[in-house]
Amino acid sequence: MIPDIDEDTRSRYRHGACRALAIALHDATSWPLVVVSDFDADDDLTDDDRVSGQIAPARMSPAALHALVLCPNGSLIDIDGEHDPADLVDAYATEADEGMAVLRFAERADLLEEHEGTSAAASTVEEAAPHARAVVAHLRETSDGDRR
């Protein structure tokens, strides 16, 4: 849990505005963008790869269920801090079509376009930037040396 981020803000960036926060995190760190989305037959992943949290290549895909960045240590980062990739796939399975979620790299422009087409578009990347900086600062304060 990231201190100094209130529950309303946390809720906003968990649901809908996660794309804006992920882009702001990416802009602050240059870490790759990753989305959780529905598994697609075109994904070049075996079911074992998908369940273990392997990340599929970027491509236009079904709408993101959640957006994050990939930390150099292999964890995924959002408003709540670090997450294990396999745990996220499992957590979002109930929201995914046919119960199968997948992690996929995302391009900034595609994610921004998707964000601007949602009801959460009122939350801009610029508004998310201070929260992204708070997340990054917290990660650096609690780092064991594997985040750059």
Rosetta silent file (secondary structure, phi, psi, omega in degrees, C-alpha in Angstrom):
SEQUENCE: MIPDIDEDTRSRYRHGACRALAIALHDATSWPLVVVSDFDADDDLTDDDRVSGQIAPARMSPAALHALVLCPNGSLIDIDGEHDPADLVDAYATEADEGMAVLRFAERADLLEEHEGTSAAASTVEEAAPHARAVVAHLRETSDGDRR
SCORE:     score description
SCORE:     0.000 S_00000001
   1 L     0.000  133.867 -178.419    0.000    0.000    0.000 S_00000001
   2 L   -89.480  120.841  178.504    1.345    3.398   -0.975 S_00000001
   3 L   -67.848  161.042  176.591    1.163    5.936    1.880 S_00000001
   4 L    69.253   14.194  172.910   -0.187    9.439    1.240 S_00000001
   5 L  -120.015  116.481 -175.101   -2.684    8.264   -1.395 S_00000001
   6 L   -73.748  165.605 -174.036   -6.244    8.432   -0.131 S_00000001
   7 H   -64.782  -34.996  177.782   -8.835    5.736   -0.753 S_00000001
   8 H   -62.970  -44.358  178.668  -10.846    7.802   -3.278 S_00000001
   9 H   -64.585  -45.332  179.153   -7.730    8.329   -5.389 S_00000001
  10 H   -57.704  -45.507 -179.604   -6.745    4.687   -5.031 S_00000001
  11 H   -62.726  -42.908  179.593  -10.223    3.595   -6.148 S_00000001
  12 H   -59.005  -42.026 -177.453  -10.161    5.921   -9.185 S_00000001
  13 H   -86.861   -4.646  170.155   -6.842    4.470  -10.390 S_00000001
  14 H   -86.297  -31.600 -171.172   -7.927    0.894   -9.714 S_00000001
  15 L  -126.537  103.263  174.041  -11.072    1.269  -11.803 S_00000001
  16 L    95.309  -59.505 -176.671  -11.064    3.054  -15.141 S_00000001
  17 L   -83.960    9.304  178.799   -8.333    5.654  -14.731 S_00000001
  18 H   -59.750  -30.038  179.357   -5.657    2.953  -14.397 S_00000001
  19 H   -64.379  -44.297  179.484   -4.655    3.678  -18.003 S_00000001
  20 H   -62.689  -43.005  179.403   -3.815    7.310  -17.172 S_00000001
  21 H   -66.328  -42.208  179.637   -1.778    6.228  -14.150 S_00000001
  22 H   -60.875  -42.135  178.107    0.043    3.515  -16.106 S_00000001
  23 H   -64.075  -42.800  178.339    0.992    6.049  -18.779 S_00000001
  24 H   -63.610  -39.499  175.874    2.174    8.491  -16.098 S_00000001
  25 H   -63.325  -43.344  177.805    4.224    5.699  -14.473 S_00000001
  26 H   -60.792  -45.964 -179.639    5.695    4.831  -17.873 S_00000001
  27 H   -62.474  -34.833 -178.199    6.524    8.495  -18.548 S_00000001
  28 H   -78.348  -26.339 -171.669    8.242    8.797  -15.156 S_00000001
  29 H  -122.561  -18.613 -171.187   10.260    5.572  -15.387 S_00000001
  30 L    67.415   12.974  177.032   10.352    4.410  -19.031 S_00000001
  31 L   -72.371  145.572 -177.156    9.196    1.001  -17.776 S_00000001
  32 L   -62.059  144.465  174.487    7.122   -0.926  -20.348 S_00000001
  33 E   -81.081  140.048  178.987    3.344   -0.637  -20.306 S_00000001
  34 E  -136.305  140.082  174.323    1.393   -3.838  -19.704 S_00000001
  35 E  -120.218  152.027  167.880   -2.345   -4.470  -19.784 S_00000001
  36 E   -97.266  124.810  179.729   -4.462   -7.288  -18.449 S_00000001
  37 E  -142.554  179.590  177.535   -6.968   -8.186  -21.151 S_00000001
  38 E   -67.621  141.238  174.401   -9.061  -11.039  -22.443 S_00000001
  39 L   -67.835  142.555 -177.964   -7.115  -13.997  -23.835 S_00000001
  40 L  -128.761  144.404 -179.978   -7.411  -14.229  -27.603 S_00000001
  41 L   -59.011  -22.422  178.688   -6.792  -17.232  -29.864 S_00000001
  42 L   -79.798   -9.218  178.707   -4.246  -15.063  -31.729 S_00000001
  43 L   -67.625  133.048 -178.384   -2.105  -14.734  -28.593 S_00000001
  44 L   -89.691   58.776  179.673    1.136  -16.621  -29.036 S_00000001
  45 L  -135.679  140.612  170.479    1.039  -18.118  -25.539 S_00000001
  46 L   -76.562  165.678  177.939    0.328  -21.575  -24.267 S_00000001
  47 H   -62.178  -37.562  177.461   -2.173  -21.857  -21.445 S_00000001
  48 H   -62.314  -42.070  177.707    0.728  -22.617  -19.063 S_00000001
  49 H   -61.673  -44.513 -177.509    2.515  -19.438  -20.210 S_00000001
  50 H   -62.404  -48.581 -177.124   -0.650  -17.388  -19.752 S_00000001
  51 H   -66.179  -31.349 -178.870   -1.393  -18.717  -16.268 S_00000001
  52 L   -80.928   -4.195  176.195    2.213  -18.228  -15.156 S_00000001
  53 L    93.561   16.511  174.048    2.081  -14.545  -16.076 S_00000001
  54 L   -61.747  149.849 -176.106    4.095  -14.537  -19.313 S_00000001
  55 E  -107.630  125.513  179.713    3.528  -11.329  -21.257 S_00000001
  56 E   -77.467  157.172  177.685    2.306  -11.453  -24.858 S_00000001
  57 L   -61.691  158.336  178.314    3.629   -9.046  -27.500 S_00000001
  58 L   -68.561  140.489  170.965    1.928   -5.691  -27.980 S_00000001
  59 L  -169.761  159.586  175.383   -0.944   -5.521  -30.454 S_00000001
  60 L   -60.560  131.968 -172.457   -4.310   -3.936  -30.638 S_00000001
  61 L  -140.784  176.538  173.879   -6.379   -6.083  -28.357 S_00000001
  62 L   -57.287  158.973 -177.898   -9.660   -6.223  -26.549 S_00000001
  63 L   -51.128  141.986  179.412  -10.116   -3.410  -24.071 S_00000001
  64 L   -67.074  136.485  171.489   -7.772   -3.527  -21.120 S_00000001
  65 L   -81.734  -29.420  178.644   -9.198   -4.842  -17.890 S_00000001
  66 E  -161.164  151.597  179.366   -6.322   -3.120  -16.065 S_00000001
  67 E  -127.777  140.910 -176.535   -3.148   -1.240  -17.029 S_00000001
  68 E  -148.754 -174.741  169.476    0.209   -1.235  -15.241 S_00000001
  69 E  -123.141  155.706  179.298    3.948   -0.993  -15.872 S_00000001
  70 E   -97.409  114.494  178.671    6.552   -3.750  -15.736 S_00000001
  71 L   -73.837  149.487  178.538    9.242   -3.079  -13.141 S_00000001
  72 L   -56.278  -23.331  179.280   12.790   -4.296  -13.951 S_00000001
  73 L   -82.098    0.694  177.377   12.479   -6.860  -11.140 S_00000001
  74 L    96.494   -7.824  177.287    9.571   -8.538  -13.006 S_00000001
  75 L   -84.078  161.273  176.866    6.734   -7.264  -10.834 S_00000001
  76 E  -105.171  141.411 -171.539    3.855   -5.204  -12.189 S_00000001
  77 E  -119.511  133.560  171.626    3.181   -1.770  -10.694 S_00000001
  78 E  -143.546 -160.970 -175.895   -0.050    0.179  -10.218 S_00000001
  79 L   -61.753  -23.004 -179.960   -1.601    2.476   -7.596 S_00000001
  80 L   -94.645    2.106  179.450   -1.345   -0.291   -4.990 S_00000001
  81 E   100.699 -139.070 -172.646    2.353   -0.971   -5.618 S_00000001
  82 E   -89.441  144.590  177.041    3.856   -4.266   -6.730 S_00000001
  83 E  -136.970  144.703  172.611    2.012   -7.323   -7.994 S_00000001
  84 L   -76.332  132.215 -178.400    3.150  -10.764   -9.091 S_00000001
  85 H   -55.725  -44.355 -179.315    2.191  -11.270  -12.779 S_00000001
  86 H   -63.694  -36.955  177.992    0.670  -14.728  -12.231 S_00000001
  87 H   -64.320  -37.466  178.830   -1.416  -13.420   -9.332 S_00000001
  88 H   -67.144  -42.618  177.481   -2.819  -10.648  -11.552 S_00000001
  89 H   -57.660  -44.084  179.427   -3.782  -13.085  -14.304 S_00000001
  90 H   -65.094  -44.026 -177.607   -5.585  -15.133  -11.694 S_00000001
  91 H   -63.784  -34.043 -177.469   -7.245  -12.100  -10.082 S_00000001
  92 H   -93.191   -1.455 -179.401   -8.642  -10.825  -13.391 S_00000001
  93 L   -57.835  -36.952 -178.142   -9.784  -14.221  -14.695 S_00000001
  94 L   -69.087  -22.092  178.889  -13.289  -13.641  -13.333 S_00000001
  95 L   -92.461  -15.436 -175.528  -13.581  -10.405  -15.360 S_00000001
  96 L   -85.078  152.300  174.721  -12.150  -11.853  -18.577 S_00000001
  97 H   -57.979  136.195  178.697  -14.138  -13.517  -21.344 S_00000001
  98 H    56.322   19.567  176.352  -14.322  -17.264  -20.767 S_00000001
  99 H    69.453   21.042 -177.780  -12.396  -16.762  -17.531 S_00000001
 100 L  -124.652  105.654  175.951   -9.059  -16.365  -19.308 S_00000001
 101 E   -96.358  158.063  178.347   -7.033  -13.195  -18.780 S_00000001
 102 E  -142.021  149.821  172.208   -3.658  -12.498  -20.364 S_00000001
 103 E   -93.123  138.735 -177.661   -0.891   -9.964  -19.825 S_00000001
 104 E  -141.999  134.857  172.298    0.080   -8.053  -22.940 S_00000001
 105 E   -62.885  151.632 -178.858    2.635   -5.338  -23.587 S_00000001
 106 E  -132.333  151.686  174.582    0.980   -2.101  -24.701 S_00000001
 107 L   -93.547  142.332 -177.133    2.018    0.905  -26.741 S_00000001
 108 H   -55.715  -48.651 -176.704    1.593    4.328  -25.129 S_00000001
 109 H   -61.326  -41.000  179.933   -0.399    5.794  -28.033 S_00000001
 110 H   -65.915  -42.717 -178.824   -2.796    2.821  -28.129 S_00000001
 111 H   -67.947  -38.545  177.383   -3.363    2.913  -24.371 S_00000001
 112 H   -64.460  -42.190  178.269   -3.903    6.691  -24.412 S_00000001
 113 H   -62.215  -42.485  178.172   -6.421    6.348  -27.246 S_00000001
 114 H   -63.401  -43.332  179.565   -8.250    3.633  -25.329 S_00000001
 115 H   -60.126  -44.900 -177.459   -8.229    5.781  -22.163 S_00000001
 116 H   -66.040  -16.362  177.671   -9.616    8.794  -24.008 S_00000001
 117 L   -93.214    7.150 -178.857  -12.519    6.641  -25.198 S_00000001
 118 L  -108.436  167.938  176.522  -13.613    5.738  -21.661 S_00000001
 119 H   -69.857  -15.238  179.454  -15.701    7.480  -19.056 S_00000001
 120 H   -83.663    2.134 -176.402  -12.496    7.768  -16.998 S_00000001
 121 H   -61.636  -16.725  176.124  -10.995   10.168  -19.566 S_00000001
 122 H   -63.951  -23.406  175.124  -11.720   13.046  -17.178 S_00000001
 123 L   -88.913  107.979 -175.738   -8.684   11.772  -15.245 S_00000001
 124 L   -87.500  164.171  175.062   -5.775   12.941  -17.374 S_00000001
 125 H   -61.060  -38.397  179.104   -2.231   11.654  -17.526 S_00000001
 126 H   -63.057  -39.861  177.218   -1.120   15.028  -16.182 S_00000001
 127 H   -69.229  -29.002 -179.960   -3.417   14.643  -13.167 S_00000001
 128 H   -78.555  -21.293 -173.659   -2.096   11.124  -12.618 S_00000001
 129 H   -55.182  -45.749  179.071    1.562   12.231  -12.709 S_00000001
 130 H   -62.634  -34.487  178.681    1.867   13.272   -9.021 S_00000001
 131 H   -70.396  -38.041  176.378    0.364    9.946   -7.957 S_00000001
 132 H   -62.565  -42.716  178.381    2.748    8.099  -10.255 S_00000001
 133 H   -63.136  -36.274  178.114    5.670    9.968   -8.685 S_00000001
 134 H   -65.935  -40.098  178.288    4.395    8.976   -5.208 S_00000001
 135 H   -63.769  -47.572 -179.312    4.251    5.316   -6.268 S_00000001
 136 H   -62.686  -42.868  178.861    7.772    5.454   -7.718 S_00000001
 137 H   -61.133  -42.931  178.693    9.125    7.228   -4.629 S_00000001
 138 H   -62.102  -43.748  179.781    7.564    4.592   -2.387 S_00000001
 139 H   -61.960  -40.952 -179.914    9.055    1.794   -4.475 S_00000001
 140 H   -68.461  -36.704  178.396   12.499    3.377   -4.320 S_00000001
 141 H   -66.520  -32.583 -176.878   12.233    3.874   -0.546 S_00000001
 142 L  -102.154    9.634 -174.126   11.319    0.235   -0.040 S_00000001
 143 L   -68.711  145.828  171.967   13.627   -1.124   -2.744 S_00000001
 144 L  -103.144   20.038  174.929   15.962   -4.006   -2.234 S_00000001
 145 L    95.792    1.055 -177.682   18.117   -2.721   -5.097 S_00000001
 146 L  -106.738   18.623  174.293   16.418   -4.400   -8.055 S_00000001
 147 L  -119.707  129.617 -178.712   14.413   -1.397   -9.332 S_00000001
 148 L  -121.088    0.000    0.000   16.118    1.150  -11.536 S_00000001
